[in-house]
Each structure stands twice: as structure tokens, then as C-alpha cells.
């Protein structure tokens, strides 16, 4: 992936992390039906994807070739 795609993916994953965190932090409503989506787990997955995209972004900026032996 090039730099532009990685930046857009990192920004998208960060947006999803914030959105899922907000959805998971909403107060419980006892009379409403139960929430069926595990928002905090989704937030964790989006956060891991954000970190992976940022690591890839740093590797692109540094010009890493993918080999750690040199």
C-alpha cells in the first residue's frame, strides 16, 4: 500500500475506534431491548487495526524494506 491509502485507512480505523467507544459507553436503558452488538470488542478490534496502520505508516515514512536483519 502506498502512503495515501495507509493514511486514509488509519484515519478510518481511528474514526471507527472513537465511534465504537462512544456506542459502548452509552448508559444502559433497562426498558429498551438489549444491545446485541459487542461495541467494546469492536472498539478493541478497530484500535488494533489503527495501531497496525500506524506502524505500517511509520515503516513507509522511514523507508523500511521489510527486513530486520540489516
MILUMFI-600621 format. One record per residue: residue in one letter; residue number from 1; x, y, z of N, C-alpha, C in turn. Coordinates in steps of 0.001 Angstrom, whole numbers, plus 500000, padded with zeros to 6 digits. Example, Ala and Ser with C-alpha at 12.3 -4.5 7.8 and 13.67 -1.06 7.14 Angstrom:
# MILUMFI-600621
<r nudren="A" gufi="1" n_c1="513190" n_c2="494310" n_c3="507800" ca_c1="512300" ca_c2="495500" ca_c3="507800" c_c1="513200" c_c2="496700" c_c3="507800"/>
<r nudren="S" gufi="2" n_c1="512850" n_c2="497750" n_c3="507080" ca_c1="513670" ca_c2="498940" ca_c3="507140" c_c1="512900" c_c2="500030" c_c3="507870"/>
This chain:
# MILUMFI-600621
<r nudren="X" gufi="1" n_c1="500843" n_c2="498826" n_c3="500000" ca_c1="500000" ca_c2="500000" ca_c3="500000" c_c1="500887" c_c2="501235" c_c3="500000"/>
<r nudren="X" gufi="2" n_c1="500406" n_c2="502265" n_c3="499382" ca_c1="501175" ca_c2="503496" ca_c3="499384" c_c1="500776" c_c2="504385" c_c3="500559"/>
<r nudren="X" gufi="3" n_c1="501408" n_c2="505533" n_c3="500636" ca_c1="501243" ca_c2="506418" ca_c3="501780" c_c1="499817" c_c2="506949" c_c3="501897"/>
<r nudren="X" gufi="4" n_c1="499210" n_c2="507317" n_c3="500784" ca_c1="497864" ca_c2="507896" ca_c3="500816" c_c1="496830" c_c2="506894" c_c3="501315"/>
<r nudren="X" gufi="5" n_c1="496893" n_c2="505688" n_c3="500811" ca_c1="495944" ca_c2="504651" ca_c3="501232" c_c1="496114" c_c2="504344" c_c3="502709"/>
<r nudren="X" gufi="6" n_c1="497355" n_c2="504281" n_c3="503166" ca_c1="497615" ca_c2="503998" ca_c3="504575" c_c1="497095" c_c2="505116" c_c3="505471"/>
<r nudren="X" gufi="7" n_c1="497262" n_c2="506363" n_c3="505049" ca_c1="496733" ca_c2="507483" ca_c3="505832" c_c1="495216" c_c2="507427" c_c3="505923"/>
<r nudren="X" gufi="8" n_c1="494549" n_c2="507146" n_c3="504809" ca_c1="493096" ca_c2="507063" ca_c3="504822" c_c1="492607" c_c2="505893" c_c3="505679"/>
<r nudren="X" gufi="9" n_c1="493285" n_c2="504765" n_c3="505600" ca_c1="492894" ca_c2="503622" ca_c3="506428" c_c1="493105" c_c2="503912" c_c3="507913"/>
<r nudren="X" gufi="10" n_c1="494221" n_c2="504537" n_c3="508255" ca_c1="494478" ca_c2="504872" ca_c3="509659" c_c1="493422" c_c2="505847" c_c3="510182"/>
<r nudren="X" gufi="11" n_c1="493076" n_c2="506843" n_c3="509363" ca_c1="492048" ca_c2="507802" ca_c3="509780" c_c1="490683" c_c2="507121" c_c3="509901"/>
<r nudren="X" gufi="12" n_c1="490373" n_c2="506215" n_c3="508990" ca_c1="489098" ca_c2="505498" ca_c3="509058" c_c1="489009" c_c2="504589" c_c3="510269"/>
<r nudren="X" gufi="13" n_c1="490083" n_c2="503870" n_c3="510549" ca_c1="490085" ca_c2="502995" ca_c3="511723" c_c1="490023" c_c2="503800" c_c3="513017"/>
<r nudren="X" gufi="14" n_c1="490691" n_c2="504956" n_c3="513049" ca_c1="490618" ca_c2="505800" ca_c3="514231" c_c1="489195" c_c2="506320" c_c3="514430"/>
<r nudren="X" gufi="15" n_c1="488542" n_c2="506691" n_c3="513338" ca_c1="487150" ca_c2="507139" ca_c3="513417" c_c1="486245" c_c2="506019" c_c3="513936"/>
<r nudren="X" gufi="16" n_c1="486457" n_c2="504806" n_c3="513441" ca_c1="485669" ca_c2="503673" ca_c3="513923" c_c1="485933" c_c2="503391" c_c3="515393"/>
<r nudren="X" gufi="17" n_c1="487188" n_c2="503535" n_c3="515830" ca_c1="487512" ca_c2="503327" ca_c3="517233" c_c1="486745" c_c2="504294" c_c3="518117"/>
<r nudren="X" gufi="18" n_c1="486727" n_c2="505561" n_c3="517725" ca_c1="486012" ca_c2="506570" ca_c3="518511" c_c1="484507" c_c2="506300" c_c3="518482"/>
<r nudren="X" gufi="19" n_c1="483973" n_c2="505975" n_c3="517324" ca_c1="482536" ca_c2="505694" ca_c3="517204" c_c1="482130" c_c2="504497" c_c3="518051"/>
<r nudren="X" gufi="20" n_c1="482884" n_c2="503413" n_c3="517958" ca_c1="482548" ca_c2="502217" ca_c3="518730" c_c1="482721" c_c2="502458" c_c3="520228"/>
<r nudren="X" gufi="21" n_c1="483722" n_c2="503259" n_c3="520605" ca_c1="483889" ca_c2="503596" ca_c3="522014" c_c1="482704" c_c2="504398" c_c3="522527"/>
<r nudren="X" gufi="22" n_c1="482212" n_c2="505314" n_c3="521710" ca_c1="481039" ca_c2="506107" ca_c3="522099" c_c1="479798" c_c2="505217" c_c3="522207"/>
<r nudren="X" gufi="23" n_c1="479637" n_c2="504303" n_c3="521257" ca_c1="478479" ca_c2="503403" ca_c3="521287" c_c1="478530" c_c2="502494" c_c3="522516"/>
<r nudren="X" gufi="24" n_c1="479720" n_c2="502042" n_c3="522899" ca_c1="479844" ca_c2="501154" ca_c3="524042" c_c1="479719" c_c2="501861" c_c3="525375"/>
<r nudren="X" gufi="25" n_c1="479924" n_c2="503182" n_c3="525390" ca_c1="479888" ca_c2="503922" ca_c3="526650" c_c1="478523" c_c2="504544" c_c3="526933"/>
<r nudren="X" gufi="26" n_c1="477569" n_c2="504324" n_c3="526069" ca_c1="476239" ca_c2="504877" ca_c3="526320" c_c1="475632" c_c2="504228" c_c3="527550"/>
<r nudren="X" gufi="27" n_c1="474842" n_c2="504978" n_c3="528307" ca_c1="474244" ca_c2="504395" ca_c3="529517" c_c1="473208" c_c2="503324" c_c3="529172"/>
<r nudren="X" gufi="28" n_c1="473064" n_c2="502399" n_c3="530076" ca_c1="472100" ca_c2="501314" ca_c3="529881" c_c1="470673" c_c2="501844" c_c3="530003"/>
<r nudren="X" gufi="29" n_c1="469799" n_c2="501298" n_c3="529190" ca_c1="468372" ca_c2="501644" ca_c3="529258" c_c1="467621" c_c2="500361" c_c3="529619"/>
<r nudren="X" gufi="30" n_c1="467164" n_c2="500228" n_c3="530842" ca_c1="466569" ca_c2="498970" ca_c3="531294" c_c1="465306" c_c2="498572" c_c3="530538"/>
<r nudren="X" gufi="31" n_c1="464529" n_c2="499519" n_c3="530055" ca_c1="463277" ca_c2="499184" ca_c3="529386" c_c1="463442" c_c2="498923" c_c3="527890"/>
<r nudren="X" gufi="32" n_c1="464579" n_c2="499251" n_c3="527352" ca_c1="464832" ca_c2="499026" ca_c3="525925" c_c1="465303" c_c2="497585" c_c3="525717"/>
<r nudren="X" gufi="33" n_c1="465181" n_c2="497104" n_c3="524494" ca_c1="465720" ca_c2="495760" ca_c3="524235" c_c1="467242" c_c2="495750" c_c3="524412"/>
<r nudren="X" gufi="34" n_c1="467814" n_c2="494610" n_c3="524699" ca_c1="469265" ca_c2="494555" ca_c3="524949" c_c1="470057" c_c2="494868" c_c3="523683"/>
<r nudren="X" gufi="35" n_c1="471215" n_c2="495458" n_c3="523884" ca_c1="472116" ca_c2="495719" ca_c3="522761" c_c1="472752" c_c2="494403" c_c3="522338"/>
<r nudren="X" gufi="36" n_c1="472689" n_c2="494133" n_c3="521078" ca_c1="473201" ca_c2="492850" ca_c3="520603" c_c1="474605" c_c2="492950" c_c3="519993"/>
<r nudren="X" gufi="37" n_c1="475107" n_c2="494150" n_c3="519816" ca_c1="476444" ca_c2="494319" ca_c3="519242" c_c1="477460" c_c2="494521" c_c3="520370"/>
<r nudren="X" gufi="38" n_c1="478551" n_c2="493784" n_c3="520344" ca_c1="479588" ca_c2="493959" ca_c3="521370" c_c1="480472" c_c2="495161" c_c3="521020"/>
<r nudren="X" gufi="39" n_c1="480012" n_c2="496364" n_c3="521327" ca_c1="480687" ca_c2="497588" ca_c3="520881" c_c1="482103" c_c2="497711" c_c3="521416"/>
<r nudren="X" gufi="40" n_c1="482349" n_c2="497289" n_c3="522635" ca_c1="483700" ca_c2="497421" ca_c3="523189" c_c1="484679" c_c2="496473" c_c3="522504"/>
<r nudren="X" gufi="41" n_c1="484204" n_c2="495310" n_c3="522120" ca_c1="485060" ca_c2="494396" ca_c3="521359" c_c1="485356" c_c2="494969" c_c3="519980"/>
<r nudren="X" gufi="42" n_c1="484347" n_c2="495558" n_c3="519335" ca_c1="484562" ca_c2="496214" ca_c3="518047" c_c1="485558" c_c2="497361" c_c3="518184"/>
<r nudren="X" gufi="43" n_c1="485467" n_c2="498102" n_c3="519300" ca_c1="486398" ca_c2="499188" ca_c3="519554" c_c1="487821" c_c2="498644" c_c3="519671"/>
<r nudren="X" gufi="44" n_c1="487982" n_c2="497542" n_c3="520365" ca_c1="489295" ca_c2="496929" ca_c3="520508" c_c1="489857" c_c2="496489" c_c3="519164"/>
<r nudren="X" gufi="45" n_c1="489031" n_c2="495872" n_c3="518338" ca_c1="489489" ca_c2="495446" ca_c3="517013" c_c1="489882" c_c2="496643" c_c3="516146"/>
<r nudren="X" gufi="46" n_c1="489079" n_c2="497702" n_c3="516176" ca_c1="489397" ca_c2="498890" ca_c3="515392" c_c1="490672" c_c2="499554" c_c3="515903"/>
<r nudren="X" gufi="47" n_c1="490886" n_c2="499523" n_c3="517226" ca_c1="492105" ca_c2="500096" ca_c3="517790" c_c1="493337" c_c2="499313" c_c3="517348"/>
<r nudren="X" gufi="48" n_c1="493242" n_c2="497996" n_c3="517335" ca_c1="494364" ca_c2="497166" ca_c3="516878" c_c1="494651" c_c2="497442" c_c3="515405"/>
<r nudren="X" gufi="49" n_c1="493605" n_c2="497600" n_c3="514602" ca_c1="493795" ca_c2="497924" ca_c3="513189" c_c1="494413" c_c2="499314" c_c3="513028"/>
<r nudren="X" gufi="50" n_c1="494040" n_c2="500257" n_c3="513896" ca_c1="494633" ca_c2="501597" ca_c3="513853" c_c1="496121" c_c2="501533" c_c3="514163"/>
<r nudren="X" gufi="51" n_c1="496481" n_c2="500776" n_c3="515180" ca_c1="497898" ca_c2="500638" ca_c3="515535" c_c1="498677" c_c2="499981" c_c3="514399"/>
<r nudren="X" gufi="52" n_c1="498101" n_c2="498952" n_c3="513779" ca_c1="498774" ca_c2="498284" ca_c3="512663" c_c1="498966" c_c2="499251" c_c3="511492"/>
<r nudren="X" gufi="53" n_c1="497962" n_c2="500067" n_c3="511208" ca_c1="498085" ca_c2="501042" ca_c3="510125" c_c1="499138" c_c2="502096" c_c3="510455"/>
<r nudren="X" gufi="54" n_c1="499209" n_c2="502515" n_c3="511719" ca_c1="500221" ca_c2="503498" ca_c3="512099" c_c1="501631" c_c2="502911" c_c3="512030"/>
<r nudren="X" gufi="55" n_c1="501790" n_c2="501656" n_c3="512412" ca_c1="503100" ca_c2="501001" ca_c3="512295" c_c1="503500" c_c2="500905" c_c3="510828"/>
<r nudren="X" gufi="56" n_c1="502544" n_c2="500561" n_c3="509979" ca_c1="502823" ca_c2="500500" ca_c3="508544" c_c1="503164" c_c2="501887" c_c3="508005"/>
<r nudren="X" gufi="57" n_c1="502495" n_c2="502906" n_c3="508506" ca_c1="502772" ca_c2="504279" ca_c3="508084" c_c1="504187" c_c2="504698" c_c3="508475"/>
<r nudren="X" gufi="58" n_c1="504607" n_c2="504358" n_c3="509679" ca_c1="505964" ca_c2="504677" ca_c3="510123" c_c1="506984" c_c2="503940" c_c3="509269"/>
<r nudren="X" gufi="59" n_c1="506695" n_c2="502694" n_c3="508930" ca_c1="507614" ca_c2="501941" ca_c3="508071" c_c1="507696" c_c2="502562" c_c3="506685"/>
<r nudren="X" gufi="60" n_c1="506584" n_c2="503066" n_c3="506171" ca_c1="506617" ca_c2="503724" ca_c3="504862" c_c1="507414" c_c2="505014" c_c3="504912"/>
<r nudren="X" gufi="61" n_c1="507239" n_c2="505788" n_c3="505969" ca_c1="507941" ca_c2="507066" ca_c3="506077" c_c1="509441" c_c2="506849" c_c3="506258"/>
<r nudren="X" gufi="62" n_c1="509805" n_c2="505852" n_c3="507030" ca_c1="511220" ca_c2="505567" ca_c3="507259" c_c1="511871" c_c2="504905" c_c3="506066"/>
<r nudren="X" gufi="63" n_c1="511073" n_c2="504325" n_c3="505186" ca_c1="511629" ca_c2="503643" ca_c3="504028" c_c1="512136" c_c2="502271" c_c3="504344"/>
<r nudren="X" gufi="64" n_c1="511503" n_c2="501620" n_c3="505286" ca_c1="511920" ca_c2="500273" ca_c3="505669" c_c1="511667" c_c2="499297" c_c3="504530"/>
<r nudren="X" gufi="65" n_c1="512562" n_c2="498374" n_c3="504344" ca_c1="512433" ca_c2="497410" ca_c3="503258" c_c1="511723" c_c2="496138" c_c3="503689"/>
<r nudren="X" gufi="66" n_c1="511455" n_c2="495995" n_c3="504979" ca_c1="510778" ca_c2="494808" ca_c3="505467" c_c1="511710" c_c2="493806" c_c3="506097"/>
<r nudren="X" gufi="67" n_c1="513005" n_c2="493997" n_c3="505933" ca_c1="513973" ca_c2="493095" ca_c3="506515" c_c1="514567" c_c2="493721" c_c3="507773"/>
<r nudren="X" gufi="68" n_c1="514557" n_c2="492975" n_c3="508864" ca_c1="515105" ca_c2="493498" ca_c3="510114" c_c1="516507" c_c2="492949" c_c3="510379"/>
<r nudren="X" gufi="69" n_c1="517108" n_c2="492269" n_c3="509418" ca_c1="518411" ca_c2="491663" ca_c3="509618" c_c1="519561" c_c2="492615" c_c3="509343"/>
<r nudren="X" gufi="70" n_c1="519308" n_c2="493711" n_c3="508692" ca_c1="520410" ca_c2="494609" ca_c3="508338" c_c1="520694" c_c2="495642" c_c3="509391"/>
